[in-house]
Amino acid sequence: MIGLDSNVILRALIRDDPVQSAAARRLLASLSASNPGVLNSVVLVEIAWTLRRYYKLPAHEVVGRIEDLMRSEAYQVVDRSAVMQALEVSHEHSIEFADALIGELNRAVGCTTTMTFDQGAAQTPRFTELH
């Protein structure tokens, strides 16, 4: 089992560097259920942020890319249940995946709410807008 940084996943997804993208795709192709790569929540947030802000992908496409990673047996996802719930919240409430994941990770450790200035996130059950 090996950990994967967001730049490895992004190079494989975007294919924007001929050398690094090829190396990333070879590495990811070598992973399997018996030899998985680990994706933690920070890596997933970095992937989402980069796809959204740098590559200008629409939010629903970003969520789709994260869902594709979640479906693969080649990856072990840390905080899997929180990530799955965050994907659901992102679909239902049209908020950024990263915001939804913050709320779900906080809920998982016992928080009753997450305080925010983000009006969009505050429309979801896990957040309360700070005034």
C-alpha positions in Angstrom: 0.0 0.0 0.0 1.3 3.4 -0.9 0.1 7.0 -0.4 -0.8 9.1 -3.3 -0.3 12.9 -3.6 -2.8 15.0 -5.4 -0.3 15.9 -8.1 0.0 12.3 -9.2 -3.8 11.9 -9.6 -4.1 15.2 -11.3 -1.3 14.4 -13.8 -3.1 11.2 -14.7 -6.5 12.9 -15.0 -5.4 16.0 -16.9 -2.6 14.6 -19.0 -0.9 18.0 -19.1 2.7 16.9 -18.8 3.9 14.2 -21.2 6.5 12.7 -18.9 4.8 13.1 -15.5 1.3 12.2 -16.9 2.7 8.9 -18.4 4.5 8.0 -15.2 1.4 8.8 -13.1 -0.8 6.7 -15.4 1.6 3.7 -15.2 1.7 3.9 -11.4 -2.1 4.1 -11.1 -2.5 1.2 -13.6 -0.4 -0.9 -11.3 -2.7 -0.4 -8.3 -5.3 -3.0 -7.4 -7.6 -4.1 -4.5 -4.7 -6.2 -3.1 -2.1 -3.4 -3.8 -4.1 -0.1 -3.3 -3.0 3.5 -3.3 -4.3 5.5 -0.4 -6.2 8.7 -1.0 -6.8 10.8 2.1 -9.3 13.7 2.5 -6.6 16.4 2.0 -5.6 14.9 -1.3 -9.2 14.7 -2.4 -9.8 18.4 -1.4 -6.6 19.4 -3.3 -7.8 17.5 -6.4 -11.2 19.1 -6.2 -9.8 22.6 -5.6 -7.3 22.3 -8.5 -9.9 21.0 -11.0 -12.3 23.7 -10.0 -10.1 26.7 -9.7 -7.1 26.0 -12.0 -8.7 23.9 -14.7 -12.2 25.6 -14.4 -14.2 22.4 -14.4 -17.8 22.8 -13.4 -18.6 21.7 -9.8 -20.7 18.7 -11.0 -17.7 17.4 -13.1 -15.4 17.7 -10.1 -17.8 15.7 -8.0 -18.0 13.2 -10.9 -14.2 12.8 -10.9 -14.1 12.2 -7.2 -16.9 9.7 -7.5 -14.9 7.9 -10.1 -11.9 7.6 -7.7 -14.3 6.3 -5.0 -15.6 3.6 -7.2 -12.2 2.1 -8.0 -11.0 -0.8 -6.0 -7.4 0.4 -6.6 -7.8 3.1 -4.0 -8.2 2.9 -0.3 -10.0 6.2 0.8 -9.4 7.5 4.3 -12.6 8.8 5.9 -14.6 7.0 3.2 -18.0 7.4 4.8 -17.5 11.1 5.3 -16.3 11.5 1.7 -19.3 9.6 0.4 -21.7 11.7 2.4 -19.9 14.9 1.3 -20.4 13.8 -2.4 -24.1 13.3 -1.7 -24.4 16.7 0.0 -22.5 18.4 -2.9 -25.1 16.9 -5.3 -28.2 17.8 -3.1 -27.2 21.3 -2.1 -24.9 22.4 -5.0 -22.0 23.3 -2.7 -18.3 22.8 -3.2 -17.1 19.3 -2.4 -14.4 20.7 0.0 -17.0 22.6 2.0 -19.3 19.5 2.2 -16.3 17.4 3.3 -15.4 19.9 6.1 -18.9 19.6 7.4 -18.9 15.8 7.3 -15.5 15.4 8.9 -16.5 17.7 11.7 -19.8 15.8 12.2 -17.8 12.5 12.3 -15.9 13.7 15.4 -19.0 14.9 17.2 -19.5 18.5 16.1 -23.2 19.6 16.2 -22.5 22.2 13.5 -19.7 23.9 11.7 -19.7 27.7 11.9 -19.1 29.5 8.6 -19.4 32.9 6.8 -20.1 30.9 3.6 -23.8 31.6 2.9 -24.0 28.6 0.4 -22.6 26.1 2.9 -24.9 27.6 5.6 -27.9 26.3 3.6 -26.8 22.7 4.4 -27.6 20.8 7.6 -23.9 20.6 8.8 -23.3 24.4 8.8 -24.5 27.5 10.7 -23.8 30.9 9.3 -21.9 33.2 11.7 -23.4 36.7 11.8 
